[in-house]
Amino acid sequence: KEKADESAITVFAKNLRQLLLGSPIGEKRVLAIDPGFRSGCKVVCLDAQGVLKHNETIFPHPPKNDIIGAIKKISSLAESHKIEAIAIGNGTASRETEAIIKKIHFKNEIQVFVVSEAGASIYSASKIARDEFPNYDVTVRGSVSIGRRLQDPLAELVKIDAKSIGVGQYQHDVDQTKLQKQLDIVVENCVNAIGVNINTASTPLLSYVSGIGPKLAENIFNYRNENGAFKSRSDIKKVPRLGGKAYEQGAAFLRIKDANNPLDDSSVHPESYKIVEKMAKDEGVSLQELIGNKAILQKIDLKKYYTESVGLPTLKDIIKELEKPGLDIRKKARVFSFNQNIKTISDIHPGQLLPGIVNNITNFGCFVDVGIKESGLIHVSNLSDSFVKDVNEHVHLHQQIIVRVLEVDVDRKRIQLKLHK
């Protein structure tokens, strides 16, 4: 049992990491749709920071079938809110809604993305969502979550209990304490690898920053609301109860955009600012001219800057960060389209090549969304012609792939797939 638990926890942790480091589109204005038939499609408009600007419901599907009204409404919202991307939840009526949206001729080019809804309903009914949107119902909160997941998956997914995100296997049967501990480590590592914009981050996101935790995260959030945006990293020290130790641990992961000191938007720790300033002075350039200038940075003799507390590995890390300050290690989100002729499992036949998205990874293979209700399985033996030691070496969550259909069992609703190279 212990060994099986360990294996299941490892699978879940790997999946969660891939999910949290999913591709963001960044700070763009988004129109998000939570699709539905009878109850309509909930539409929200978010600004580039994910703030809710407008919400309403359209009814393009049966029984109302108001397609013309829906198209007009989406067109006018896209124009009035200067929308740059559209996010559609991948649940009920997703394909039908996507087909309608793709018929619209927008004045400007707008990318359309289908976004995983997994866990959105749990977030929308949670205390975090209620605190964030006390005057809106669960449907609006769910749509906001879908839009924000497109803008920044990490910032949104940290608000949801990881076990509800629906990746992995047997997560409810394993030792819950061990699982929670492992998942917390994964989330913290991801948050610290990306860094956090302290002026836009939510309390749950801030709480995973090294040295911060839930209580200090709340204090940062309240201080920001009362005093406005942080102008520099040294301002962070003014937050109540945030002592020297917490500052020392977390400062490098808390970023400030457009700060007076450009180093405040990098992973260079404030303790090392003096070293960087000395480097700039020695090279006869300003801080701004040094940052991002590979030619100057690569010829700096690091031996000149050794101290008892700062060794070569730290100096190399500083140079690496200065070459690409604040670089996001995540890939940018890419638009994806399913085969438009595939609507149900009856449309799938052996031999077809289909585009799909990996939506779960287990020890025995991976599941792929090919645009219908049922996910297909690529068994571990169909991932490669050679021996597969680890499924994650061949595919990762939300990866866009091409699959070949091997077998379809309509009665049992099972689809066997093979990864197409």
Helices and strands as residue ranges (DSSP letters): H 2-20, E 30-34, E 41-46, E 52-58, H 67-80, E 85-89, H 94-101, E 111-115, H 120-124, H 127-132, H 138-151, H 153-157, G 162-164, H 176-194, E 196-197, H 203-207, H 213-227, G 233-238, H 244-250, G 251-253, E 254-255, G 262-265, G 270-272, H 273-283, H 287-290, H 294-298, G 302-305, H 312-323, G 345-347, E 353-362, E 365-369, E 376-379, G 380-382, G 391-393, E 400-409, E 414-419
